[in-house]
Amino acid sequence: MGVTFLVTWSIPSAFAAITPNLATVLGDAEASYPARIAAVKALGKSLSAEEITALYGFLNRKTGEDKARPGELNAIKNDVVNVLKMQQEMPWELAGRLVAMYNDLSHDEVWRDYCIQHLGDIYTAIRDEGGRVSARSALWSAVNERQGSIPGTGLIALFNVCGQKGFEKGRITAKALELVRSSEYGEPAKITALQICAKLGEMAILADARKLAASGEVPVRMSAMACLGMLGDKADLELLKQSEISTDIRLRTAAQAAIRKLSEKQAQE
């Protein structure tokens, strides 16, 4: 039998006796951030129900409830979810826990974003229809948020399950176009939405991409140029060549990549 630790401040009393490695993950008094990350990687693929329950409690910690700094805490929690996803049999409660944490606005935006990302990854593994209904609702709710990175993350999740029940291509495309065109959405959402439109082959985005590629914030212009490289025509080469001589290396690089892509596309037609 291995040595156990008593960690009464971090987990329910029913799970106070835990392995040293799990104690490190949960943040015992001596555990540093690098040590906790290493301990997560050592958790393995056959965790007990008690260990999984303890990890669920950890995942629900909010800023100030753990000694780690916010960015470190989110990174540890992200790695924990990855371990839970890789179990020999994925815990059936995981999807519901992710939905609950996403819906809990007292969690910080970064962690809620992670929850949507992971929920999209495991959607096809959700067994019961009730769980799928809840997950679908959360993913569509994510793309309806107006600021930050969550709408874009939600859109990527929708794209990855496109064609399944509740995730029709036309509906996803319409939402992506809305993210590009609406002033209510921020830059991160627009960058992602341009790429999703291109991957879905939505030609209606071309007019928007041409406008955004010509002026505006550099990251959006770069995404718009990539969109033109995938969907544009010969007439778009002139616009792209103007950015190819930009003083901004980011724009030059994006333009050059789009020109190559568009030229290859033209050669195949």
N, C-alpha and C positions, 0 to 999 in steps of 0.2 A: 504494500500500500504506500502511496506517495504521501509526502508531507502536505498538510492543508493549511490554509490561511483563513482567518476570520476577518471578513470585510463587511462589517455591519453598516457602514455608511453608504455603500454603493449598490447593494442588492438586497432584496427581501430576505428576512430571516430564514425562510425555508431553504434558501440556497446559500447560507452563510459559509458552509464548508465547501470550498472549491479547490481546484487544483492550483498549484503555483502559477502555471502558465496563464490560466484564466484570470487569476488574481491580478496578474500584470496587465492583461488586456483591460480589465476594469479600472485600473489605475490605483493600485495599492500605494502606500505612502512612499515607497522607494522607486516606483516605476517612472522612468523618463519617457519622453515621446518616442525616441528611436526604439527603446526596449518594448514599448507597447505595440508599435508597428511590427516588430519582429515576432512578438508573441502571437499576434493575430495570424501571421503567416504559418505559425506552428500549430494552429488549432486542429487541423486535419479535416477529414471528410466524413467522420462518423461521430459527431457530437451527440451527447445524450440529450434527452428531453429537458432535463434540469439545466444543462449548460445552455441550451438554446433559449430557454426562458430567461436565464440571467442575461444573455446577450440582448434579448428584446428590451429588457429594462434599461440596459446601457444605451441602446439606440434611441430611446425616448428621452435621453438627457438633453437638456437645453443649455444654452450659454449661461455660465455661472454655476452650473450644477456638476461640473467636472473641473479638475485642476488644470486640464489642458487649455491652451488658448483656443479661441473659436475655430480658427483654420485647422489647427492640429486635431481638435475634437472631431470635426467633420471628416477629416482624412482617415482617422481611426475608424469612425463609424462606417465610412464608405468601404473600407477594407473588410470590416466585419460582415457587411451585407454580401460582399463578393464571396466570402467564405460560406455563408449560409446558402447562397445560390449554387455552390459547388458541392454541397453535401450529396452523399450517395442517393438520398431521397430528399429533394428540396422540401423544407418545412412548409406544410400546407397553410400555416398562418402568415407566412411572410408577406404575401400580397396585401392581405388585410391590414397588416401593421404598417406597410408603406403608405397605403391609402390614408390611414388614420393620421400618420405623422404629416403627410402632405396637407391634409385638411386642417391641421392644428396650426393656426397662424402664430402661435407663440414660439414655434420653431423658427429659426432664422431662414432667410430666403435661400441661402446656399444649400442647407440641408433639405429643404422642401424640393429644390431643384434636383438634388441627388435622388430623392424618393421617386420622382417622376421618371428619371432616367432608368432606374432599376426596375420600376414597375413596367415600363415598356419592354425591357429585356426579358422579363419573366412572364409576360402576358400569356403567351401560348402554352405555358406550363400550368396555368391556373385550371384546376379540374372542374370546379362546380360553377354552374351558370350564375349563381348569386354573386360569387366572387368576381366573375368576369363583368357582370353588370356594374359592380362597384368600381372596378378598375377602369372600365370604359368611361364612366362618369368622371373619374379623377383626371384621366388623360385629356378629355375634352374640356374640362374645367381649366386645366393648365394652359391651353392655348387661348383661352378667353381672358387670362390675366393680361394686363395692359403694359406693364413695365418690367424691366429686368430681363433675366435670361430664361425664366421659366417658360414663357410662350414658345420660344425657339426649341427648348428641350422637349416640350410637349409635342411640337410639330414633328420632330425627328422620331419620337416614339410612334406617332400616328403613321408616319411614312413606313416604318419598319413592320407594321402590322396591316398595311394597306391591303384591302381586298377581303379581309375577314369581316365577320358580322359586326356591324356598327362602325366599320372603318372603310366606308366606300370611297373609292378614288375621287369621284366628283366632289364629295363633301370635303375631303382633305385638301384638294386643289383649291376649292373656293375659299377655304380658311387661309391657305398660304397666300393667295392673292390679296385677301383682306389684310393680312399682316404687313404686306409690302405697301399697300396703298393707304392704309389708315394712319393718320397723324397720331393716333392714340398709342400706337406701338413704338417701342424704342428701337435703337440701332441694332442690339443683339438679335431681336426677333426678325428684323428685316433682312439681316445678313443670312440667317438660316432659311427664311422663307424664299428668298431668291434661289437658293440652291435646291430646295425641295421642288419648287416649280420646274426648274430645269430638269431634275431627275425624273419628274412625272411627265415631262414632255409637254408642259402647258405653254402653248405658243402665245397665249394672251398676255404673258408676262413680258414679251419682247419690248413693247413700247415703254413700259416702266423701266426695264433694264437699260434701255438706251438713254433714257433721261437720267437715271441714277449714275450711270457710268461716266457721264460727261461732267458732273459737278457734285459737290457735297462732301460728306465725311469720307475719308480715305477707305476705312474698312468696308463701308457700303459700296463704294465705287469698285473696289476689288471684287466683291461678291457679284456685283452687276456685270462686270467684265467676264467673270467666269461663266455666268449665265449665258452671255452672248456667245462665248466660245462653244457652248453646248447646243444652243438653239438658233443662233443667228445665221445670217446669210452673207453673201459676198459684200453687200453694201455696208456691213458693220465693220469690215476691215479698216476702212478709213478712220472711223471713230477710235478704234483700238490702236491704230498707228499713232494717233495724236498723243495718247497716253504712253506709248512706247518711248517717247522722247521726253517724258516728264522729268523734272528735277528730283522727284520723289521716287526712290528706288523701289518702294512697295508698289507703286502704280506701274512702274516700268516692268517689274517682274510679273505682275498680274496680267498686264497687257500682252507681254510676250507669250505667256502660257496660253492665253485665250486665242491669240493669233495662230499658234501652232495647232490648237484643238480645232479651230474653225477651218484652217487650211486642210487639215486631214479630213474633216467632214466634207469639205467641198470636193476633194479629190476622189472621194468614194461615191459621189453622186453622179 
